[in-house]
Amino acid sequence: MNDRIATIRQSMMFSGHLENDVIDLLSLYNCPKTAEHSLRVGDEASRLAAKFGGDPEAARTAGLLHDISAIIPNNERIRVAQELHIEILPEEALFPMIIHQKISRIIARDVFHIHDPSILDAIECHTTLKAKATLMDLVLFVADKIEWDQPGKPPYLEQLLEQLDTSLEQGAFVYIAYLWNQRDRLKVVHPWLIAAFEDLKAKSSAYPVREENR
């Protein structure tokens, strides 16, 4: 077992009740806001899964665990990713926050014993999404953007919710396009996000991208 994973597992007594254990672990590592966000995302993911024909319980599990890597400080994430033998893309090396989605996958698997590939894959791409996203990928991605972890109301929220009446893909595309519109101001543009944009753009009946930014 990796030393980092062993340390996390030894840091508290796990009850086997996922919600309580997620809250307790995040609280132990002084991440109460992430715990609150994760609960909200779990509930929203469950709701979206029920609406779009997915597995609500699996979606809630993904939501509860998607940001569990918040227990790893940002300035340690690249080193931890190396320890966990995670592939580090150049964009992730430049902007380590993004690699938290990959670290969360490992913690979900090795600390919380989640082995459902659909849950783990969704956790791994919940920030960037990816091409050919599954229903679970889209559910978690959209839930995370609805219940975002920043102050105030998300600037894209109204349009995202409107597009969910059309499809889950359309809702996801609203946020992807929101990022694409400001890509010149982003620290990095992750290749998975680029692939997701191109994939969803091809499937979308609307193209909410400002032409002057292209």
Secondary structure, 3 states (H helix, E strand, C coil): CCHHHHHHHHCCCCCCCHHHHHHHHHHHCCCHHHHHHHHHHHHHHHHHHHHHCCCHHHHHHHHHHCCHHHHCCHHHHHHHHHHCCCCCCHHHHHCHHHHHHHHHHHHHHHCCCCCCHHHHHHHHCCCCCCCCCCHHHHHHHHHHHHCCCCCCCCCCHHHHHHHHCCCHHHHHHHHHHHHHHCHHHCCCCCHHHHHHHHHHHHHCCCCCCCHHHC
